Amino acid sequence: MGHSVVAVWSHRSVLRTLVRRDLTLKYQQSILGYLWSLIEPLTMALIYWFIFGLLFNTRLVSGGSYPMFIISGIFAWAWFNSAINESTGALTSQSGLVTTINLPREIFPIGRVIGRFFEFLAGVPILLACAVIFDARASWRTFVALPLAVAMQFILLIGISLLLSALTVMLRDIERFVRLITRVLFYAAPIIYPLSKVFESTALPRWAKELYLANPLVGIFQLYHAAWFPLEWPPRRILITAMIGCAAVAAAGWRAFRKLEPSVLKEL
Amino acid sequence: MSMIRIRDLGIEFHQGRRRHMRLRELLFYGRKRMPHHPTFWPLRHVSFDIAAGEAVGVVGRNGTGKSTLLKLIAGVLVPDEGRVSLGGKVAPLLELSAGFAYDLTGRENVHLVGALHGITSAQMRKKFDRIVEFAGEQVQRSLDSPVRHYSSGMRVRLGFSVIAQLEHPILLVDEVMAVGDAEFRAKCYDTMENLLAEGRTLVLVSHNEEDLTRFCTRGLFIDDGGLRADGSMSDALRDYKEAVSV
């Protein structure tokens, strides 16, 4: 694994070129350009606020603003969701390139993750504006939680995208499967509801709660919320579970990619 | 000193596609041979060395692993057995319009494909005019329109122009001279001769006897997954013709 990490790093200028190409292609043909990457998560936030905030009257224990709670996680989710969905086609959609120029193949899925990260960055000003509007206070936690959450999400996404890009070559129907899984994951992480609801739930058996907490997304999204809601700061156990989870997924994804690579190249 | 060193090279392909494999099989067995799937070896137990500056032609019947050999040397296929060691980087003239983004302009694509091949932006500033000039008048006129509107000949010309400017010591050429009009072909021949005169190493796959004897001082004949002849280009061609006529 170390060897191929070095190979990717030494090709970072090619990676930059690929990311720039993808972003240029994506935005040169739409009038609204990068605004699209903001409109989508904001519309989703509006919907969830309408259903869970207005109709179900969700309140945060900490007493903060529920719309801000949704927004603090929704842009990160948009990154996660689009990066995963686009990583499936990272090798198949540019097979001509992959099978002609000898580049570390890892850069194709990683490039997709980075490309979508820039769209996430485009949402950060909106996030800050919302923080002002909804009177959420920045503290030292903001400056610790956000970078940490982003770093963890990066590591997690790289692992998942490596695995998915290679698997898609062998099993084309994986794309549909992935769309379904991401939908499940959205509700299986505390993005639009506070984590305390899961802890409080009496309907959920103990094992189900343990399973829920094993998901590294739980720790990551708690960090995104904790940037603006101090009481949401994840307990150490959840944080460590998430860190180990991200590292394990990244290592497994990288390993699977190395293992599948020879067969993938034959199939492309 | 050998520029390309190939030892006991082998690669195994699966007959039919593996796309319907089960997830479990795939993750647990990886690339190991699996039961139920018939396989064949387009190349096996192939060993040879190519010295720096040599020009080697590869002949063989269709589907006998010539292109596979080039892809293995180019590093875009991973061998199942043996290994390929190279003394330098590879300029692959395999699929000339590979890497083009059809929605970008010709100008943008020159920068894009150049960067993918490892040309730095400083180098590109120096080479850009030469690349465009080489691609011909027709391409020059449409340099700022999307490559989508180019004819396939124009795309190939632009692709060739970029790769011909690479300073990589190893050239891999797969039938590309068959494309393009007579004028462009003449240009390609000149370029190839210049590159060879500079001391580059060439591996050429072709069915065109004229091209092969023109450039290549050594010939390899591949048949049935193995190296059947390794000698002068004319010897390799003779063996190849014999094998075909039988």
Interface residues (C-beta under 8 A of the other chain):
Chain A: S13 V14 T17 L18 R21 T24 L25 Q28 Q29 G96 L97 V98 T99 T100 I101 N102 L103 L167 M170 L171 R172 A256 K259 L260 E261 P262 S263 L265 K266 E267
Chain B: I11 F13 H14 R17 R18 R19 H20 M21 L23 L26 L27 G30 R31 K71 A74 G75 V76 L77 V78 D80 V90 P92 L94 E95 S97 A98 G99 A101 D103 L104 E108 L112 A115 L116 H117 G118 T120
